[in-house]
Each structure stands twice: as structure tokens, then as C-alpha cells.
Amino acid sequence: MDDIYKGTPKYQIIENDIIDKINRGIYGSDEPLPSESQLANEYHCSRVTVRQALSDLAYRGHIYKRKGSGSFVKGANLIERSPFIKSFTKEMADVGKTVTSTVKTFTITIAGMTLASILKIKPIDQVYYIERIRYADEQPIMFEKTFMAVDLHPDMSIKVLQTSKYQYADEHGLSPEIANQVISPIFPPEYIAQELNINPKSPIIRISNTTYMKNGGVFDYTELYLNSDLYQLNIIKRR
């Protein structure tokens, strides 16, 4: 190995080399990488070292893993989440994708102290608890857990949730104005990983999102679980 790599961990050398090959087109978008055994032979190291390099590359967003199929280069068709407040339906339409939604859960429960504080309601008030899977061109992109005050949204229904909450908001004069988001990398719960068709041992992004209306009231509180293999968070900063 060249002196330039002296002191560099072997897994880091492997990562850098694979990234270079991706950038040069040797490994194309959505193409499989060589197997762990092949990479171990190529880089003269153990499969444990290769596995660490691949895990780091997946975490950094260069590759993704398919259970039982190996590692693949993350494709150029990866969708970037818009930094602006817009409906998922509109966001996907802007990139030429067709949206469908499956409502897994639609029920009413009591808010309790924590949700009441977030939604600015009383702890004894009723809230909808909603679980949805959002698809783009029939691929599962996002899993949502949503809480909404029943008194604020008496017309909420499964039919509305199969389309767009924001369209419903505009039609009812409840237009969202500000979204406060807390972003966390997590390992997805087993049932969410299953719904998104991803490996539960692969980290994803969770966004805890509180949406405020123009009058300062809270439209909803939603936890968004992004399928990071297909849907990427995009943050813009300005000085």
C-alpha cells in the first residue's frame, strides 16, 4: 500500500476507494457492489473490516443494502425532501412521481399531558391517532404517525388521509405556515422497517414535526420515518 495511506484504518481506505469508483462510474447507480468475500479478497482484509466499511458507506448515504441481496450504489433517482412547507402529494408531483397512501390506523384517543402540551389543547381532549404509509410510484417512501385535535378537525376522515392533509387544510382555512422539526437518526422499529421494505439494522431519519397555522394554533404533530434509500432529507442554510 502506498505511503500516503500509512496510518489510515483499512476500512477507511476501502470506503475512500469505493466512493472514488462510484464517482468515476465504475460502480453505477443502483448496481450491486461485489460481495463481502470478493471485497475482502480485493483489499486483502477480513470480511469484518469490509462489513464495517460498507456499514459506514450506507450510513453516509453512498450505498444501500437489500436484505439477502447485498449492497447497492444509491441511485441518481433518490428523491430529496423539499425544505419548504408543501404537501407530500405536491412534492412528489413536482418530481414527476405519483402518490398513493395507505391508512394503517385511524382511531381516537385521549391526548394526555405530553400531546396536550404540543397540540396546545387540554390533556382530556380527544385526538386522532393516524398511521399512514406514503408511496411514490408504488414504492414505500415514508411512514407517518400523526396526532390531530378532534375539535379542530371534525371533518377528518380516512378519505381525506388517502389524499392530502394540506389540501384539506387549505379547504378549511387551516393553512400551515411554520413547521418545527427535530431530526434524529434511528434504527427503525421492526414493523416500520417491514412496511418500508428496509433492513431494521440500517439507520434511517426520523423527523418529529409540529406544524403551526397562520393564527399560531397547531395543525398537527407528526413523526415521519423516511426510507433513506429512496427519500433524502435536504437542508438549506443561508448566512
C-alpha positions as CSV (number, residue, x, y, z in Angstrom):
1,M,0.0,0.0,0.0
2,D,1.3,3.5,-0.8
3,D,2.9,5.5,2.0
4,I,0.0,8.0,1.6
5,Y,-2.3,5.5,3.3
6,K,0.2,4.8,6.2
7,G,-1.7,5.0,9.5
8,T,-5.1,5.1,7.8
9,P,-7.5,2.4,9.1
10,K,-8.1,-0.3,6.4
11,Y,-11.9,0.2,6.5
12,Q,-11.4,3.9,5.7
13,I,-9.2,3.0,2.7
14,I,-11.9,0.7,1.4
15,E,-14.6,3.4,1.9
16,N,-12.5,6.0,0.1
17,D,-11.7,3.7,-2.8
18,I,-15.4,2.6,-3.3
19,I,-16.5,6.2,-3.2
20,D,-13.9,7.0,-5.8
21,K,-15.1,4.2,-8.0
22,I,-18.7,5.4,-7.7
23,N,-17.7,8.9,-8.7
24,R,-15.8,7.6,-11.7
25,G,-18.8,5.4,-12.8
26,I,-17.0,2.1,-12.2
27,Y,-19.9,1.2,-9.9
28,G,-23.1,2.7,-11.5
29,S,-26.3,3.9,-9.9
30,D,-28.4,1.0,-8.4
31,E,-25.8,-1.6,-9.4
32,P,-24.6,-4.2,-6.8
33,L,-21.2,-3.9,-5.3
34,P,-19.0,-7.0,-5.2
35,S,-19.9,-9.4,-2.3
36,E,-18.2,-9.1,1.1
37,S,-16.0,-12.1,0.2
38,Q,-14.9,-10.6,-3.1
39,L,-14.1,-7.2,-1.5
40,A,-12.2,-9.0,1.3
41,N,-10.0,-10.7,-1.4
42,E,-9.6,-7.5,-3.3
43,Y,-8.5,-5.4,-0.4
44,H,-6.6,-8.3,1.4
45,C,-8.5,-8.0,4.7
46,S,-11.2,-9.7,6.7
47,R,-14.9,-9.7,6.0
48,V,-15.4,-7.9,9.3
49,T,-13.3,-5.0,8.0
50,V,-15.3,-4.9,4.8
51,R,-18.6,-5.1,6.7
52,Q,-17.6,-2.0,8.7
53,A,-16.7,-0.1,5.6
54,L,-20.0,-1.0,3.9
55,S,-22.0,0.0,7.1
56,D,-20.2,3.3,7.1
57,L,-20.9,3.9,3.4
58,A,-24.6,3.1,4.0
59,Y,-24.8,5.4,6.9
60,R,-23.2,8.2,4.9
61,G,-25.7,7.7,2.1
62,H,-23.4,6.3,-0.7
63,I,-24.9,2.8,-0.8
64,Y,-27.9,0.9,0.5
65,K,-28.4,-2.7,1.5
66,R,-31.1,-5.1,0.5
67,K,-31.7,-8.0,2.8
68,G,-30.4,-11.2,1.3
69,S,-29.1,-9.4,-1.9
70,G,-26.1,-7.4,-0.7
71,S,-25.1,-3.7,-1.1
72,F,-26.0,-1.4,-4.0
73,V,-24.9,2.0,-5.1
74,K,-27.5,4.6,-4.2
75,G,-29.2,5.7,-7.4
76,A,-29.4,9.1,-9.0
77,N,-33.3,8.8,-8.7
78,L,-33.1,9.4,-5.0
79,I,-35.7,11.9,-4.1
80,E,-34.7,14.9,-2.0
81,R,-37.2,16.1,0.6
82,S,-38.1,19.8,0.0
83,P,-37.0,22.3,2.6
84,F,-40.3,24.2,2.0
85,I,-43.7,23.5,3.6
86,K,-45.7,21.7,1.0
87,S,-47.8,18.5,0.9
88,F,-46.2,15.2,0.1
89,T,-48.5,14.9,-2.8
90,K,-47.4,18.2,-4.3
91,E,-43.7,17.5,-3.5
92,M,-43.8,14.2,-5.4
93,A,-45.8,15.7,-8.3
94,D,-43.0,18.3,-8.7
95,V,-40.6,15.5,-9.4
96,G,-43.0,13.5,-11.6
97,K,-44.0,10.9,-9.1
98,T,-47.5,9.5,-8.5
99,V,-48.5,9.4,-4.8
100,T,-50.7,6.8,-3.1
101,S,-51.4,6.5,0.6
102,T,-52.4,3.5,2.8
103,V,-54.0,4.4,6.1
104,K,-53.0,1.7,8.6
105,T,-54.6,3.2,11.7
106,F,-57.3,5.8,12.2
107,T,-58.6,6.0,15.8
108,I,-59.5,8.4,18.6
109,T,-57.7,8.6,21.9
110,I,-57.2,10.9,24.8
111,A,-54.3,13.5,24.4
112,G,-52.6,13.2,27.8
113,M,-50.1,15.7,29.2
114,T,-47.3,15.4,26.6
115,L,-49.5,15.6,23.4
116,A,-51.7,18.3,25.0
117,S,-48.6,20.4,25.5
118,I,-47.6,20.0,21.9
119,L,-51.0,20.5,20.4
120,K,-52.0,23.3,22.8
121,I,-55.1,21.5,24.0
122,K,-56.3,20.0,27.3
123,P,-55.0,16.6,28.5
124,I,-58.6,15.2,28.5
125,D,-59.3,16.4,24.9
126,Q,-59.6,13.8,22.2
127,V,-57.1,13.4,19.4
128,Y,-56.9,11.4,16.3
129,Y,-54.1,8.9,16.1
130,I,-53.2,8.1,12.5
131,E,-50.6,5.8,10.8
132,R,-50.1,6.2,7.1
133,I,-47.6,4.8,4.5
134,R,-46.9,7.1,1.7
135,Y,-45.8,5.7,-1.7
136,A,-44.2,7.4,-4.7
137,D,-44.7,5.4,-7.9
138,E,-45.7,2.4,-5.7
139,Q,-42.5,2.5,-3.7
140,P,-42.9,3.0,0.1
141,I,-41.2,6.3,0.8
142,M,-42.4,7.3,4.3
143,F,-44.2,6.1,7.4
144,E,-46.2,8.6,9.3
145,K,-47.6,8.7,12.9
146,T,-49.9,11.7,13.2
147,F,-51.8,13.3,16.1
148,M,-54.5,15.9,15.4
149,A,-57.0,17.5,17.8
150,V,-60.5,16.2,17.1
151,D,-62.2,19.5,17.9
152,L,-60.0,21.3,15.4
153,H,-60.5,18.7,12.7
154,P,-64.1,17.4,13.0
155,D,-64.2,16.5,9.3
156,M,-61.1,14.4,9.3
157,S,-61.6,11.0,7.7
158,I,-59.9,8.1,6.0
159,K,-60.9,9.5,2.7
160,V,-59.0,12.8,3.4
161,L,-56.0,10.8,4.6
162,Q,-55.8,8.8,1.4
163,T,-55.2,12.1,-0.4
164,S,-53.6,15.2,1.2
165,K,-53.9,16.7,4.6
166,Y,-52.6,20.0,3.3
167,Q,-55.3,20.2,0.6
168,Y,-57.9,19.6,3.4
169,A,-56.2,22.3,5.4
170,D,-56.4,24.8,2.6
171,E,-60.1,24.0,2.0
172,H,-60.9,24.5,5.7
173,G,-58.9,27.7,6.2
174,L,-56.2,26.0,8.3
175,S,-53.2,26.6,6.0
176,P,-49.9,25.5,7.6
177,E,-47.4,28.4,8.0
178,I,-44.5,27.1,10.0
179,A,-43.0,23.6,10.7
180,N,-40.8,23.0,13.7
181,Q,-38.7,19.9,13.1
182,V,-36.5,17.8,15.3
183,I,-34.3,15.4,13.2
184,S,-32.9,12.2,14.6
185,P,-31.0,9.2,13.1
186,I,-32.6,6.0,14.4
187,F,-32.9,2.3,13.8
188,P,-36.5,1.7,12.6
189,P,-38.8,-0.4,14.7
190,E,-39.4,-3.8,13.2
191,Y,-42.9,-3.1,12.0
192,I,-41.9,0.2,10.3
193,A,-38.9,-1.4,8.6
194,Q,-41.3,-4.1,7.3
195,E,-43.7,-1.6,5.9
196,L,-40.9,0.4,4.2
197,N,-39.3,-2.8,3.0
198,I,-35.9,-2.0,4.6
199,N,-33.4,-3.6,6.9
200,P,-34.2,-2.8,10.6
201,K,-30.5,-2.7,11.2
202,S,-30.0,0.1,8.7
203,P,-30.3,3.6,10.2
204,I,-33.0,6.0,8.9
205,I,-34.1,9.5,9.6
206,R,-37.0,10.3,11.9
207,I,-38.5,13.8,11.8
208,S,-40.6,15.0,14.7
209,N,-42.7,17.7,13.0
210,T,-45.1,20.2,14.7
211,T,-47.0,22.3,12.1
212,Y,-48.4,25.7,13.0
213,M,-51.1,27.6,11.3
214,K,-51.1,31.3,10.5
215,N,-53.1,32.1,13.7
216,G,-50.4,30.3,15.8
217,G,-52.5,27.2,16.5
218,V,-51.1,23.8,16.0
219,F,-52.3,22.0,12.9
220,D,-50.8,18.6,13.8
221,Y,-47.9,16.7,15.3
222,T,-46.4,14.0,13.1
223,E,-43.4,11.7,13.3
224,L,-42.0,11.0,9.9
225,Y,-39.9,7.9,9.2
226,L,-38.1,8.4,5.9
227,N,-37.0,5.5,3.7
228,S,-33.5,6.8,3.4
229,D,-32.7,4.5,0.5
230,L,-35.2,6.4,-1.6
231,Y,-36.0,9.7,0.2
232,Q,-33.3,12.1,1.4
233,L,-33.6,15.0,3.7
234,N,-32.5,18.3,2.2
235,I,-31.5,21.2,4.4
236,I,-30.6,24.6,3.0
237,K,-28.7,27.1,5.2
238,R,-28.2,30.8,4.4
239,R,-26.0,33.3,6.1
